[in-house]
Amino acid sequence: MNFSSKLLETAVNEFAKLPGVGQKTALRLVLHLLNQPAADVEKFSLALTQLKREIRFCEICSNISDHQICEICAANKRDKSIVCIVEDTRDVMAIENTNQYNGVYHVLGGLISPMDGVGPSDLNIDSLVERVKAGGITEVILAISATMEGDTTIFYLYKKLKDSGVQISAIARGIAFGGELEYVDEVTLGRSIATRVPYGNSLIK
Protein backbone atom coordinates (compact mmCIF):
# COMPACT_ATOMS: atom_id res chain seq x y z
CA MET A 1 0.00 0.00 0.00
CA ASN A 2 1.43 3.33 -1.09
CA PHE A 3 0.99 6.27 1.28
CA SER A 4 1.15 9.96 0.50
CA SER A 5 2.37 10.71 4.03
CA LYS A 6 4.81 9.06 6.39
CA LEU A 7 2.66 10.20 9.33
CA LEU A 8 -0.35 8.51 7.77
CA GLU A 9 1.63 5.33 7.13
CA THR A 10 2.89 5.21 10.72
CA ALA A 11 -0.61 5.64 12.13
CA VAL A 12 -2.04 2.96 9.82
CA ASN A 13 0.71 0.52 10.74
CA GLU A 14 -0.04 1.02 14.45
CA PHE A 15 -3.78 0.42 13.98
CA ALA A 16 -3.02 -2.66 11.85
CA LYS A 17 -1.33 -4.23 14.89
CA LEU A 18 -4.74 -4.61 16.51
CA PRO A 19 -6.30 -8.11 16.29
CA GLY A 20 -8.58 -8.52 13.29
CA VAL A 21 -7.58 -5.19 11.76
CA GLY A 22 -5.95 -5.29 8.34
CA GLN A 23 -4.30 -2.46 6.43
CA LYS A 24 -7.49 -1.37 4.66
CA THR A 25 -9.52 -1.27 7.87
CA ALA A 26 -6.68 0.51 9.63
CA LEU A 27 -6.57 3.12 6.87
CA ARG A 28 -10.31 3.67 7.14
CA LEU A 29 -10.07 4.17 10.90
CA VAL A 30 -7.13 6.57 10.64
CA LEU A 31 -8.84 8.65 7.93
CA HIS A 32 -11.98 8.78 10.08
CA LEU A 33 -9.98 10.13 13.03
CA LEU A 34 -8.21 12.56 10.75
CA ASN A 35 -11.57 14.05 9.80
CA GLN A 36 -12.71 14.47 13.40
CA PRO A 37 -12.28 17.66 15.46
CA ALA A 38 -8.91 17.85 17.20
CA ALA A 39 -10.61 17.82 20.61
CA ASP A 40 -12.32 14.50 19.86
CA VAL A 41 -9.07 12.90 18.71
CA GLU A 42 -7.28 14.13 21.83
CA LYS A 43 -10.10 12.72 23.98
CA PHE A 44 -9.73 9.36 22.19
CA SER A 45 -5.96 9.38 22.73
CA LEU A 46 -6.32 10.37 26.39
CA ALA A 47 -8.78 7.53 27.02
CA LEU A 48 -6.26 4.99 25.74
CA THR A 49 -3.37 6.56 27.67
CA GLN A 50 -5.37 6.60 30.92
CA LEU A 51 -6.47 3.02 30.33
CA LYS A 52 -2.89 1.82 30.05
CA ARG A 53 -1.54 3.90 32.92
CA GLU A 54 -4.34 3.60 35.47
CA ILE A 55 -6.05 0.26 34.92
CA ARG A 56 -5.72 -2.25 37.73
CA PHE A 57 -6.33 -5.95 38.21
CA CYS A 58 -8.47 -7.05 41.12
CA GLU A 59 -6.31 -8.40 43.96
CA ILE A 60 -8.81 -11.20 44.53
CA CYS A 61 -9.96 -12.41 41.10
CA SER A 62 -7.55 -10.67 38.66
CA ASN A 63 -10.43 -9.11 36.71
CA ILE A 64 -9.79 -5.72 35.12
CA SER A 65 -10.83 -3.01 37.56
CA ASP A 66 -10.56 0.66 38.44
CA HIS A 67 -9.80 -0.25 42.06
CA GLN A 68 -7.79 -2.76 44.09
CA ILE A 69 -10.93 -4.86 44.54
CA CYS A 70 -13.34 -5.10 41.61
CA GLU A 71 -17.04 -4.28 41.97
CA ILE A 72 -18.06 -7.95 41.70
CA CYS A 73 -15.76 -9.13 44.50
CA ALA A 74 -16.75 -6.13 46.64
CA ALA A 75 -20.51 -6.66 46.20
CA ASN A 76 -22.14 -7.94 49.40
CA LYS A 77 -24.96 -9.63 47.49
CA ARG A 78 -22.67 -11.91 45.50
CA ASP A 79 -22.26 -15.53 46.63
CA LYS A 80 -18.56 -15.70 47.51
CA SER A 81 -18.69 -19.48 47.99
CA ILE A 82 -19.04 -20.11 44.24
CA VAL A 83 -16.13 -19.16 41.96
CA CYS A 84 -16.43 -19.20 38.19
CA ILE A 85 -13.07 -19.70 36.48
CA VAL A 86 -12.73 -17.97 33.11
CA GLU A 87 -10.04 -17.18 30.56
CA ASP A 88 -10.28 -13.39 30.56
CA THR A 89 -12.41 -10.32 31.22
CA ARG A 90 -14.41 -10.81 28.02
CA ASP A 91 -15.80 -14.04 29.47
CA VAL A 92 -16.74 -12.29 32.73
CA MET A 93 -18.69 -9.74 30.71
CA ALA A 94 -20.39 -12.44 28.63
CA ILE A 95 -21.52 -14.38 31.71
CA GLU A 96 -22.65 -11.24 33.53
CA ASN A 97 -24.83 -10.35 30.54
CA THR A 98 -26.79 -13.59 31.03
CA ASN A 99 -28.04 -12.52 34.48
CA GLN A 100 -27.91 -16.22 35.41
CA TYR A 101 -24.94 -16.18 37.77
CA ASN A 102 -24.56 -14.58 41.18
CA GLY A 103 -21.21 -15.93 42.34
CA VAL A 104 -17.75 -14.45 41.87
CA TYR A 105 -14.96 -15.07 39.36
CA HIS A 106 -11.33 -15.97 38.92
CA VAL A 107 -9.66 -14.74 35.72
CA LEU A 108 -6.81 -16.93 34.49
CA GLY A 109 -5.42 -14.41 32.03
CA GLY A 110 -5.16 -16.94 29.21
CA LEU A 111 -5.10 -20.68 28.52
CA ILE A 112 -2.39 -23.31 28.67
CA SER A 113 -0.95 -23.53 25.16
CA PRO A 114 2.44 -25.25 24.77
CA MET A 115 2.44 -24.38 21.06
CA ASP A 116 2.40 -20.69 21.99
CA GLY A 117 4.80 -21.09 24.90
CA VAL A 118 2.11 -20.53 27.53
CA GLY A 119 2.42 -22.79 30.55
CA PRO A 120 0.60 -22.99 33.91
CA SER A 121 3.12 -20.64 35.52
CA ASP A 122 2.14 -17.92 33.05
CA LEU A 123 -1.47 -17.93 34.27
CA ASN A 124 -3.22 -16.97 37.52
CA ILE A 125 -3.41 -20.58 38.67
CA ASP A 126 -1.30 -20.47 41.83
CA SER A 127 -3.43 -17.62 43.17
CA LEU A 128 -6.55 -19.71 42.46
CA VAL A 129 -5.17 -22.67 44.39
CA GLU A 130 -4.29 -20.42 47.33
CA ARG A 131 -7.73 -18.85 47.17
CA VAL A 132 -9.37 -22.28 47.44
CA LYS A 133 -7.03 -23.35 50.25
CA ALA A 134 -7.97 -20.24 52.22
CA GLY A 135 -11.46 -21.68 52.68
CA GLY A 136 -14.98 -20.38 52.21
CA ILE A 137 -15.34 -21.77 48.67
CA THR A 138 -17.68 -24.70 48.13
CA GLU A 139 -17.76 -24.88 44.32
CA VAL A 140 -15.62 -23.85 41.38
CA ILE A 141 -17.14 -23.71 37.91
CA LEU A 142 -14.81 -24.30 34.96
CA ALA A 143 -16.33 -21.89 32.42
CA ILE A 144 -13.68 -22.17 29.75
CA SER A 145 -14.06 -22.29 25.97
CA ALA A 146 -14.38 -25.74 24.39
CA THR A 147 -11.11 -25.70 22.47
CA MET A 148 -7.99 -27.86 22.64
CA GLU A 149 -6.27 -25.24 24.81
CA GLY A 150 -9.42 -24.87 26.90
CA ASP A 151 -9.74 -28.59 27.55
CA THR A 152 -6.05 -28.82 28.42
CA THR A 153 -6.48 -25.99 30.93
CA ILE A 154 -9.64 -27.50 32.40
CA PHE A 155 -7.96 -30.88 32.94
CA TYR A 156 -4.92 -29.24 34.55
CA LEU A 157 -7.13 -27.23 36.92
CA TYR A 158 -9.11 -30.33 37.80
CA LYS A 159 -5.92 -32.18 38.74
CA LYS A 160 -4.81 -29.23 40.89
CA LEU A 161 -8.14 -28.85 42.70
CA LYS A 162 -9.65 -32.35 42.87
CA ASP A 163 -8.27 -33.05 46.35
CA SER A 164 -9.27 -29.67 47.78
CA GLY A 165 -12.73 -30.80 48.90
CA VAL A 166 -14.61 -28.27 46.78
CA GLN A 167 -17.13 -29.31 44.15
CA ILE A 168 -15.68 -28.92 40.64
CA SER A 169 -18.24 -28.25 37.92
CA ALA A 170 -18.01 -27.57 34.21
CA ILE A 171 -20.50 -25.65 32.10
CA ALA A 172 -22.84 -27.85 30.07
CA ARG A 173 -21.64 -28.48 26.54
CA GLY A 174 -24.50 -26.77 24.76
CA ILE A 175 -21.57 -24.84 23.36
CA ALA A 176 -20.01 -26.47 20.31
CA PHE A 177 -16.40 -27.65 20.47
CA GLY A 178 -14.14 -24.87 19.27
CA GLY A 179 -16.60 -22.20 20.39
CA GLU A 180 -15.41 -19.11 22.24
CA LEU A 181 -17.57 -18.03 25.21
CA GLU A 182 -17.60 -14.38 24.22
CA TYR A 183 -19.37 -15.22 20.94
CA VAL A 184 -22.04 -17.53 22.42
CA ASP A 185 -25.53 -16.06 22.66
CA GLU A 186 -26.69 -15.10 26.15
CA VAL A 187 -29.48 -17.68 26.37
CA THR A 188 -27.20 -20.62 25.51
CA LEU A 189 -24.43 -19.39 27.82
CA GLY A 190 -26.89 -18.77 30.65
CA ARG A 191 -28.31 -22.28 30.34
CA SER A 192 -24.78 -23.74 30.23
CA ILE A 193 -24.01 -22.07 33.56
CA ALA A 194 -27.35 -23.06 35.12
CA THR A 195 -27.10 -26.71 33.98
CA ARG A 196 -23.43 -27.18 34.87
CA VAL A 197 -22.34 -30.70 35.74
CA PRO A 198 -19.60 -32.22 37.96
CA TYR A 199 -16.46 -32.19 35.83
CA GLY A 200 -15.23 -35.55 37.15
CA ASN A 201 -18.26 -37.27 35.61
CA SER A 202 -17.03 -36.39 32.12
CA LEU A 203 -13.65 -38.06 32.53
CA ILE A 204 -12.98 -41.51 31.14
CA LYS A 205 -12.30 -43.77 34.11
SVG drawing of the C-alpha trace seen along z (x, -y; Angstrom):
<svg xmlns="http://www.w3.org/2000/svg" viewBox="-32 -20 39 66">
<polyline fill="none" stroke="black" stroke-width="0.4" points="0.0,0.0 1.4,-3.3 1.0,-6.3 1.1,-10.0 2.4,-10.7 4.8,-9.1 2.7,-10.2 -0.4,-8.5 1.6,-5.3 2.9,-5.2 -0.6,-5.6 -2.0,-3.0 0.7,-0.5 0.0,-1.0 -3.8,-0.4 -3.0,2.7 -1.3,4.2 -4.7,4.6 -6.3,8.1 -8.6,8.5 -7.6,5.2 -6.0,5.3 -4.3,2.5 -7.5,1.4 -9.5,1.3 -6.7,-0.5 -6.6,-3.1 -10.3,-3.7 -10.1,-4.2 -7.1,-6.6 -8.8,-8.6 -12.0,-8.8 -10.0,-10.1 -8.2,-12.6 -11.6,-14.1 -12.7,-14.5 -12.3,-17.7 -8.9,-17.8 -10.6,-17.8 -12.3,-14.5 -9.1,-12.9 -7.3,-14.1 -10.1,-12.7 -9.7,-9.4 -6.0,-9.4 -6.3,-10.4 -8.8,-7.5 -6.3,-5.0 -3.4,-6.6 -5.4,-6.6 -6.5,-3.0 -2.9,-1.8 -1.5,-3.9 -4.3,-3.6 -6.1,-0.3 -5.7,2.3 -6.3,6.0 -8.5,7.1 -6.3,8.4 -8.8,11.2 -10.0,12.4 -7.5,10.7 -10.4,9.1 -9.8,5.7 -10.8,3.0 -10.6,-0.7 -9.8,0.3 -7.8,2.8 -10.9,4.9 -13.3,5.1 -17.0,4.3 -18.1,7.9 -15.8,9.1 -16.7,6.1 -20.5,6.7 -22.1,7.9 -25.0,9.6 -22.7,11.9 -22.3,15.5 -18.6,15.7 -18.7,19.5 -19.0,20.1 -16.1,19.2 -16.4,19.2 -13.1,19.7 -12.7,18.0 -10.0,17.2 -10.3,13.4 -12.4,10.3 -14.4,10.8 -15.8,14.0 -16.7,12.3 -18.7,9.7 -20.4,12.4 -21.5,14.4 -22.6,11.2 -24.8,10.3 -26.8,13.6 -28.0,12.5 -27.9,16.2 -24.9,16.2 -24.6,14.6 -21.2,15.9 -17.7,14.4 -15.0,15.1 -11.3,16.0 -9.7,14.7 -6.8,16.9 -5.4,14.4 -5.2,16.9 -5.1,20.7 -2.4,23.3 -0.9,23.5 2.4,25.3 2.4,24.4 2.4,20.7 4.8,21.1 2.1,20.5 2.4,22.8 0.6,23.0 3.1,20.6 2.1,17.9 -1.5,17.9 -3.2,17.0 -3.4,20.6 -1.3,20.5 -3.4,17.6 -6.6,19.7 -5.2,22.7 -4.3,20.4 -7.7,18.8 -9.4,22.3 -7.0,23.4 -8.0,20.2 -11.5,21.7 -15.0,20.4 -15.3,21.8 -17.7,24.7 -17.8,24.9 -15.6,23.8 -17.1,23.7 -14.8,24.3 -16.3,21.9 -13.7,22.2 -14.1,22.3 -14.4,25.7 -11.1,25.7 -8.0,27.9 -6.3,25.2 -9.4,24.9 -9.7,28.6 -6.0,28.8 -6.5,26.0 -9.6,27.5 -8.0,30.9 -4.9,29.2 -7.1,27.2 -9.1,30.3 -5.9,32.2 -4.8,29.2 -8.1,28.9 -9.6,32.3 -8.3,33.1 -9.3,29.7 -12.7,30.8 -14.6,28.3 -17.1,29.3 -15.7,28.9 -18.2,28.3 -18.0,27.6 -20.5,25.7 -22.8,27.8 -21.6,28.5 -24.5,26.8 -21.6,24.8 -20.0,26.5 -16.4,27.7 -14.1,24.9 -16.6,22.2 -15.4,19.1 -17.6,18.0 -17.6,14.4 -19.4,15.2 -22.0,17.5 -25.5,16.1 -26.7,15.1 -29.5,17.7 -27.2,20.6 -24.4,19.4 -26.9,18.8 -28.3,22.3 -24.8,23.7 -24.0,22.1 -27.4,23.1 -27.1,26.7 -23.4,27.2 -22.3,30.7 -19.6,32.2 -16.5,32.2 -15.2,35.5 -18.3,37.3 -17.0,36.4 -13.6,38.1 -13.0,41.5 -12.3,43.8"/>
</svg>
